[in-house]
Every structure is written in structure tokens, then in C-alpha cells.
Amino acid sequence: MRVLVIGDGARDHALCWKLVESPLVDELHCAPGNVGVATLAECVPISIKAINTLLSFCEDNEVEFIVVGGEQALAAGLIDICNRNGLPAFGPEVHAARLGLSKAFARALCERNQIPMAPGRIFTDAEAAKSYVAEAAYPLVIKGDVRIDGAKVAICQNRAEAEAAIAARFKGDPSEDITIEAFVEGEPVSFCGIADANIILPLTSTTDRWDVGGPQAFPGALCPAPAVTPEIQTAIIDTIMRPAVVAMKAERRAFKGLLNASLMLTADGPKLLDFKATYHDPDWQAIMLRIKGDLMPALASSFDEMLERFNDFRWVPESAIAITMRVDEAASAEKIAAACEEAEVADPDVVVFRAYDEKQLNITASGTDLADVRKRLYAAAARIKAAL
């Protein structure tokens, strides 16, 4: 099978790192890719926005399957275009991708289908939102949609902060939606799975609390999240992930692709904070280190709506951690590559994934002793810094 991955980030590097192992993948291309991906696949210098050029490349090179992960490509309707042109692709079409692109859409869907979330309301008018926060209890969480806010939220401790956040998120456009939610206490985790419009095949959990009690000098992710017991995982799947997929199909927005849920584990059970239709970064890199076997059949079966024939994924018993570090902006690509190679040679369990700008690195490692894994990651980061 000839496969094209669309993307240029460290998440796409990690995906290619996994897909190149698949006996089903005869040729692996990535557009536009990056210097790390280039060691695994043929990088095609085509912008994600150049959709007609991408289609021509697929036709000329007989590409048989496309994997789309980035929000920009999903929002541009790349999956829709691929499907209309007879190119099987992994990911949701635009009408389904709204589950991850619009926080207001996701909240409305969850309210209609009794999917547990933090208490909150959707506002389309700045003045109404300001009237609400004048009487609300604090702290509050205020979110704009992804196209405005990305993954950012504002946690407001008082009315003045809330009014400033409302003004920033409406940006003078009264047609935009925002959501205002109560701040819920608990353990923050993420959980993801692969959907085929009918069912969801669970992947695993992650948490950004990868160095509790330590310096946590870098943003990072730990997989699996220690707080997600088998019982809690079942509750997440049964009350949040599966109902969302079923509800989307019932509303004629069949969701195919990767579904990520940001969650808070509260005393009343897991509550949804946010959905995304893309890979979390750097969570995805840690997940790729742990997954056993071939990922490609599940991606293809998501498109074919055949995930019901799959057993649950198998996982290596070790935990995995991915940390993100920025390197010196003045460092050359050659020096960065040499530094990454030095870190991987010094510790063969370390894998360094590269981002599009070459200055952001995701350093990953796995093991049964988390203290030892953290120690090795800090050592790898120190080696890279020293080499540069």
C-alpha cells in the first residue's frame, strides 16, 4: 500500500515512525514533512493548502491511502475532497470535524445527549455573556472556538478577568460563539480512540503531569495516566467516547478518525472538558512508543467502517514519557540532527521526534521505573543542549 501522511509536526514524525514498521505499507510519503520524517519517508514539498497539487501528486504516484491529522487540513475540508476524488483517507469530514473544531458545537451535542461535562453555557452575544459573569460564582473557564482560540482557555478568578476574556474572544465579531463553564476540580487526563462512524476502538490515556513532585522543567506527557484505572477507562468509554460517536451518526455527522477527549476525573466521575479530532502533542508521541503491533489496519478500517472486527489494541507494559524542548534558534539543522543522534546513541531507548521548524524537539523514552525514565529524559535533554 502506498500511503501519504499530511503534516509537518513532531506528531507526524511519530506517526511515520510507527507506520514505516507496517508490512502493509510499501511506500510512505509525507507532505510536507520535516527533517526528521525525511529519515523514514519521502518528504513531498507541497503545502497543506495546495490541495490541487496534493491531489495531482496522489494521482501521479498511485497513492492508495491518506492520513490527515492537522486541524488546518481538516478545517479546509481535505478529507471531503479526498473522498469526492476516490482517495480513501483517515480523518473526519468537515461536518464531523466540528466536534473538535468548535467548543460550542461540542457542548451543544453533549447537552443534547447527556454526556457529562462541566456545567456551563454557550453565548453568541458579548453583552449577554458579561451579564452572566456578573452574577456567576468563580473561578470560571472561558473558551472561544478553535479557529479563534486554538487550544487556549482563560481561567478567570473574578469579574474583571472574565469581562476581559469575553472581549478578547469575541474580537468585535458578534457572530462568534464562546462557552463559559464552571471550573471543576479533579485530575486532568486525556483519552483517545479511533472511530469508524459506528464504534470507537479505544487507544489509551495520557496526562501532562509527567513529573509530579519534580521540577517538570519541560512540557510533557505520560502514557498511560496513572489515575485512569480499568474501571475509570470503562466509564470514559461508556459515558463519553462511545455516546459522542453514536450521537454524531444520529445527527448525520458520522465521525471517522481519531477522537481525543480532554477530561477531568472528578469525585462524580469523568467529565469532558474538550474534544479534538487530531493528535495531542506530545501525547501522541508517547502513545506511539507504547502501541504494539500494526497501526495501519485500524486506520484503514476506520475509513471502511470495519473496526468491529478488531480486538482492543495491545500495549507494551512499560510507561512512556514525551517531553518538549526548544533548542537554540541560531543552531543549524546539521548541528541539531547531530545532537539528536548523539542523545539516541547514548541511550538507545530514547527517540527524538522533530517539529516542522526544526527548533522544537520531542524527546521520548519508556520503562517500568518512571523515576529512571524521567532521569534519562533530563539527561538526554542535557546532552542535546550541551552538543548545541
Protein Blocks (a to p, Z undefined) as FASTA:
>chain_A
ZZddedjbfklmmmmmmmmmpmklmbdcddebjfklmmmmccddddfklmmlmmmmmmmn
opabdcdfbfklmmnommmmmmmnopacedddfklmmmmmpmklmmmmmmmnopacdddd
ddfbfklmmmmmmmmccdddddddfklnmmadcddfbfklmmmmmmmmnnopakbccddd
dddeddddddddddehjaccdfbdddfblbghiaolagcdddddfklcfklmmmmmmmmm
mmmmmmmmmnopacedjddddddddfkopadfbdcfbdcdfklmmmmmmpgcjfklmmmm
mmnopmmmpccddddfbdcddddddddfkbcfklmmmmmmmmmmmmmmbccdddfkopac
cdddddfblmlmmmmmmmmmmmmmmmZZ
